[in-house]
Amino acid sequence: MCEQHKGQAPAAGNLGAQAAVTAWLDEVRWDADGLVPAIAQEAATGDILMVAWMNRESLQETAATGRAVYWSRSRKRLWRKGEESGHVQQLRELRLDCDGDVVLLKVEQLGGIACHTGRHSCFFRRLENGAWAVVDPVLKDPEAIYR
């Protein structure tokens, strides 16, 4: 929306058009807190990078901007992936599962790091012989990422 019209109600003739633009959001089965789980998958490799949460606003912004935006449950605010680390996720495709209660973001992970631990993926531990073993390396020290 342009600055001139920001904060103004849409003209009556535009209400139907605006409703149609966001009707797809009504097909999402939001939980009691207005959230839906979101899986981030690397488009090029199929690697699962992370799982986060999205609310209606973050999902709409993600679709509109082509950049992954999540809802931070701990901070109670929008979390634009990469806002601190620079590790932005560029949206390539957005999908909704068969039940409508999980979204899949196929992304290009800029900088190659999705996890706050400095790894490519948050799924860096594998069950081996009854214990979780770290199987993926730290690509960059988190202390150097989050200053």
Disulfide bonds with the S-S distance in Angstrom:
none
